[in-house]
Amino acid sequence: MKYKCEKCGNDHLFYNEVSLLAKQLICNEESAMNGEIVDKTDEVSNTYEIVYCYQCSEVVDSGELY
């Protein structure tokens, strides 16, 4: 499928959001490690269907079937 942004006219670069597997540390004591993201992988665990314009972030395809 070819996309074109109605807002800015971009017809080249678009993106959709993905989630990756990772762990976030929770520390019961005051620590700089609290909230740190560790064990990140490049493995995509989920791909979202909404497609955005890379230039202006406008939604160009909501992923809904009509």
C-alpha positions as CSV (number, residue, x, y, z in Angstrom):
1,M,0.0,0.0,0.0
2,K,1.3,3.5,-0.8
3,Y,0.6,6.3,1.6
4,K,0.4,10.1,1.2
5,C,-0.1,12.5,4.1
6,E,-3.1,14.8,3.5
7,K,-1.7,17.4,6.0
8,C,1.9,18.0,4.8
9,G,2.0,16.2,1.4
10,N,4.7,13.7,2.5
11,D,4.7,10.6,0.3
12,H,8.0,9.0,1.3
13,L,8.5,8.1,5.0
14,F,5.9,6.7,7.4
15,Y,6.0,4.7,10.6
16,N,4.0,2.6,12.9
17,E,4.7,1.9,16.6
18,V,6.0,-1.4,17.9
19,S,6.7,-2.7,21.4
20,L,9.8,-4.5,22.4
21,L,10.4,-7.0,25.2
22,A,12.3,-5.5,28.2
23,K,12.4,-5.5,32.0
24,Q,12.0,-2.4,34.2
25,L,13.7,-2.6,37.6
26,I,11.7,-1.9,40.8
27,C,13.9,-1.2,43.8
28,N,12.5,-1.1,47.4
29,E,15.4,1.2,48.5
30,E,16.4,4.6,47.1
31,S,18.6,3.6,44.1
32,A,19.6,5.1,40.8
33,M,18.6,1.7,39.4
34,N,14.9,2.1,40.2
35,G,13.0,2.4,37.0
36,E,16.0,1.4,34.8
37,I,15.1,-0.5,31.7
38,V,17.3,-3.7,31.4
39,D,17.4,-6.8,29.3
40,K,16.1,-5.1,26.2
41,T,15.8,-7.2,23.1
42,D,15.4,-6.4,19.4
43,E,12.5,-8.8,19.3
44,V,9.2,-7.1,18.4
45,S,6.4,-8.3,20.6
46,N,3.6,-6.3,19.1
47,T,3.1,-4.1,16.0
48,Y,0.3,-1.5,16.0
49,E,-1.7,-1.0,12.9
50,I,-1.9,2.8,12.9
51,V,0.5,4.4,10.4
52,Y,1.8,7.9,11.0
53,C,3.5,10.5,8.7
54,Y,7.2,10.6,9.7
55,Q,7.4,14.4,9.0
56,C,4.3,15.7,10.9
57,S,3.0,12.6,12.9
58,E,-0.4,12.9,11.3
59,V,-2.4,9.6,11.2
60,V,-2.5,8.4,7.6
61,D,-4.0,5.0,8.1
62,S,-5.9,4.1,11.3
63,G,-5.9,0.4,10.6
64,E,-9.7,0.3,10.6
65,L,-11.5,-1.7,8.0
66,Y,-14.4,0.1,6.3
